[in-house]
Amino acid sequence: MMQATDLPADARILVTGAGGYLGQALVHALRQSAPAKWQWVLTDVQAPAKPAKHANVLWVAGDLSDADL
């Protein structure tokens, strides 16, 4: 199994489905053990009502099959 230490310190992490209950819990758990320099791109068809607001987190609401996304 891959560990956080297996990725570069400046990794960019994409999480699809991050707006739902499980997605939000997953992102929260992953960020607990991730290096602070990691950049997070969180996507879902709709952002949660209270999306995480951190300098290294970007929320993208939309369908990944949309070419304009």
C-alpha positions in Angstrom: 0.0 0.0 0.0 1.2 3.5 -0.8 2.2 5.8 2.0 2.1 9.6 2.2 5.9 9.5 2.3 6.0 7.8 -1.1 4.8 11.0 -2.8 6.8 14.2 -3.4 6.5 16.9 -0.7 4.9 19.2 -3.3 2.4 16.6 -4.6 -1.0 17.7 -6.1 -3.8 15.4 -5.0 -7.1 15.1 -6.9 -10.1 13.8 -5.1 -13.3 13.2 -7.1 -16.6 12.9 -5.2 -15.2 15.1 -2.4 -18.5 16.9 -1.8 -20.4 14.0 -0.3 -20.4 12.7 3.2 -17.8 10.0 2.5 -15.7 12.2 0.3 -15.5 14.9 2.9 -14.6 12.3 5.6 -11.9 10.9 3.3 -10.3 14.2 2.5 -10.3 15.1 6.2 -8.6 11.8 7.1 -6.1 12.1 4.3 -5.2 15.7 5.1 -4.4 14.7 8.7 -1.4 12.7 7.6 -0.4 14.7 4.5 2.5 17.2 4.3 1.4 20.8 4.6 2.8 21.6 1.1 0.4 19.2 -0.7 -2.0 21.0 -3.0 -5.6 19.5 -3.0 -8.0 19.7 -5.9 -11.5 18.6 -4.7 -14.2 17.9 -7.2 -17.9 16.9 -7.2 -21.0 17.7 -9.2 -21.8 20.1 -6.4 -19.6 21.6 -3.7 -20.7 21.0 -0.1 -22.6 23.7 1.7 -19.6 24.5 3.8 -16.5 23.6 1.7 -13.1 23.5 3.4 -11.4 26.8 3.0 -7.6 26.4 3.1 -4.9 28.0 1.1 -3.9 24.7 -0.4 -7.4 23.5 -1.3 -9.2 24.3 -4.6 -12.8 23.3 -5.0 -14.1 22.6 -8.5 -17.8 22.0 -8.8 -18.8 20.2 -12.0 -19.0 16.9 -13.9 -15.6 15.5 -15.0 -17.1 14.5 -18.3 -17.7 18.1 -19.1 -14.9 19.2 -21.5 -15.2 22.9 -20.3 -14.4 21.9 -16.8 
